[in-house]
Amino acid sequence: MAVQLPPPLDRALRLARVDFAPAHRPPSAARIVAASVISVVGSLAADAALVAIGTAIFPATRGYVHFRFSDYAKLTVIGVVIACLAWPIVTRISSAPRWLFLRMAVLVTLVLWLPDLYILAKGDPPQAVAVLMVMHLAIALVTYNCLVRIAPVEATGAARMPASGADRYASRRT
């Protein structure tokens, strides 16, 4: 007996491609761990590179409090770990996990820009805040790509997913 959801909730879940019936296996734990480690290291490297570039382009931002490794590293690691925990969950609830995870990454990045805009409004240097915003974007790009490429879903024998990465949801639309 199937559970009948209220129509608005059912519509929202279908729109988000949450169907709880993926025709793929979630990535292996080993791949998730590898992707997570690479995501953390890659994100921290991207942060450090962007701080170096930002302070070279905008010398007035040298010494900016949020450009200290200890300041951005802990927040970067926490955010990346949360994203890495979310990926296997998304692969279990959606038959189009890459589609859904990309949109989640965009949404989370936009939300994480809100504190940046707040510190800008408080009077922090615009150039420094711009670098912080680019750092958030870089972390999202690194983490998304590491997870979906290093820890992709595994096609089952009965339902092979196209090599192009197209989601099977598109073929079920009516």
Secondary structure, DSSP 4 states (H G I P E B T S, - for coil): -PPPPPHHHHHHHHHTT--S--SEEPPPHHHHHHHHHHHHHHHHHHHHHHHHHHHHH-GGGTT-GGGSHHHHHHHHHHHHHHHHHHHHHHHHH-SSHHHHHHHHHHHHHHHHHHHHHHHHHTT--HHHHHHHHHHHHHHHHHHHHHHHHHS--EE-SSSPPPTT---THHHH--
